[in-house]
Amino acid sequence: MTTMKKFPLLGAALALACAAVPVALAQDASEPTQERTPTTAPLTATPRPFEELDRNADGAISKDEAAVDPPLAQAFGTLDKDADGRLSPEEYAVHAQGTP
């Protein structure tokens, strides 16, 4: 006599367990996988044109004018090589090229 005939409930439980495995595997396979990116990755923004930042068109970017661009405002002191409190087009070009 086979085990299935001796223990009918065991056979039913085994058959049910075997049937559930492919369903569980199919659910895992159907879940979309999303590639995770670090939240601290720097955003690469295109620098604004000099003319857009020079709001009063005096040929230089003041600290107040630079305030609308946080990366520029942060680097302002380093970029202002002649320490006159304004960025000339040449000084700003260093920032726009990404080499403060």
C-alpha positions as CSV (number, residue, x, y, z in Angstrom):
1,M,0.0,0.0,0.0
2,T,1.3,3.5,-0.8
3,T,1.8,6.2,1.7
4,M,-1.0,8.2,0.0
5,K,-3.5,5.5,0.6
6,K,-2.4,5.1,4.3
7,F,-2.5,8.8,5.1
8,P,-5.0,10.6,2.8
9,L,-4.8,13.9,4.6
10,L,-1.0,13.9,4.3
11,G,-1.3,13.4,0.6
12,A,-3.8,16.2,0.3
13,A,-1.6,18.5,2.3
14,L,1.5,17.6,0.3
15,A,-0.4,18.2,-3.0
16,L,-1.7,21.6,-1.7
17,A,1.8,22.7,-0.6
18,C,3.3,21.7,-4.0
19,A,0.6,23.6,-5.8
20,A,1.2,26.8,-3.7
21,V,5.0,27.0,-4.5
22,P,4.6,28.0,-8.2
23,V,2.0,30.6,-7.2
24,A,4.3,32.2,-4.7
25,L,7.2,32.2,-7.1
26,A,5.0,33.7,-9.8
27,Q,4.0,36.5,-7.5
28,D,7.6,37.3,-6.7
29,A,8.5,37.3,-10.4
30,S,5.6,39.6,-11.3
31,E,6.6,42.3,-8.9
32,P,8.3,45.1,-10.7
33,T,11.9,45.7,-9.7
34,Q,12.9,49.3,-9.5
35,E,16.5,50.4,-9.5
36,R,17.2,52.4,-6.5
37,T,19.2,55.6,-6.8
38,P,20.8,57.3,-3.8
39,T,18.8,60.3,-2.6
40,T,22.0,62.2,-2.0
41,A,23.1,62.1,-5.6
42,P,24.0,65.6,-6.8
43,L,21.7,67.2,-9.3
44,T,23.5,68.4,-12.4
45,A,21.9,71.7,-13.3
46,T,22.9,73.8,-16.2
47,P,24.3,77.2,-15.0
48,R,22.1,80.2,-15.8
49,P,23.3,82.6,-18.4
50,F,25.3,85.6,-17.0
51,E,22.8,88.0,-18.5
52,E,19.9,86.3,-16.6
53,L,21.6,86.7,-13.3
54,D,22.8,90.2,-13.9
55,R,19.3,91.6,-13.3
56,N,20.3,95.3,-13.3
57,A,22.5,94.9,-16.4
58,D,25.5,96.6,-14.8
59,G,27.9,94.0,-16.2
60,A,28.4,92.2,-12.9
61,I,26.6,89.8,-10.6
62,S,26.2,91.1,-7.1
63,K,25.7,88.9,-4.0
64,D,22.0,89.7,-4.0
65,E,21.7,88.7,-7.6
66,A,23.6,85.5,-7.0
67,A,21.2,84.6,-4.2
68,V,18.7,83.2,-6.7
69,D,21.2,80.4,-7.6
70,P,22.2,78.6,-4.4
71,P,25.3,76.9,-5.8
72,L,26.5,80.2,-7.1
73,A,25.7,82.0,-3.9
74,Q,27.7,79.3,-1.9
75,A,30.7,79.7,-4.2
76,F,30.5,83.5,-4.5
77,G,33.4,84.2,-2.1
78,T,35.7,81.8,-3.9
79,L,34.8,83.0,-7.4
80,D,35.1,86.7,-6.5
81,K,38.9,86.7,-7.1
82,D,39.4,90.5,-6.8
83,A,37.1,90.7,-3.7
84,D,35.0,93.6,-5.0
85,G,31.7,91.9,-4.0
86,R,30.7,91.4,-7.6
87,L,31.4,88.7,-10.2
88,S,32.6,89.8,-13.5
89,P,31.7,87.8,-16.6
90,E,35.2,86.2,-16.4
91,E,34.8,85.3,-12.8
92,Y,31.3,83.8,-13.4
93,A,32.6,81.8,-16.4
94,V,34.8,79.8,-14.0
95,H,31.5,78.8,-12.1
96,A,29.7,78.1,-15.4
97,Q,32.4,75.8,-16.5
98,G,32.2,73.9,-13.2
99,T,35.7,74.7,-11.9
100,P,35.5,77.2,-9.0
